[in-house]
């Protein structure tokens, strides 16, 4: 599996968030989970869990969506297909929001 995360310098300035600290947070997370760093914001490893955990939880931090510009994943079951994780998150969120609105339920 691979993941690439690009933070926006402009968004970081706008939200008063240190872009270098964003990359350090990602580096620490993946290092703790034995995933190799292959470049700035780029990580590669064979364990599915750290990548799945990142995809499921990063959008719910108080900082990630404010400053992320690009976010891509490559999964072992389709290693040549780059998945836009940011677009995927917003697609799922839109579906959940529509259901919440139509059913009046909190998802």
Secondary structure as GFF3:
##gff-version 3
##sequence-region A 1 107
A	DSSP	beta_strand	2	7	.	.	.	ID=ss1
A	DSSP	alpha_helix	9	14	.	.	.	ID=ss2
A	DSSP	alpha_helix	19	32	.	.	.	ID=ss3
A	DSSP	beta_strand	36	39	.	.	.	ID=ss4
A	DSSP	beta_strand	42	44	.	.	.	ID=ss5
A	DSSP	alpha_helix	48	57	.	.	.	ID=ss6
A	DSSP	three_ten_helix	58	60	.	.	.	ID=ss7
A	DSSP	alpha_helix	64	67	.	.	.	ID=ss8
A	DSSP	beta_strand	68	74	.	.	.	ID=ss9
A	DSSP	three_ten_helix	76	78	.	.	.	ID=ss10
A	DSSP	beta_strand	83	84	.	.	.	ID=ss11
A	DSSP	alpha_helix	85	103	.	.	.	ID=ss12
###
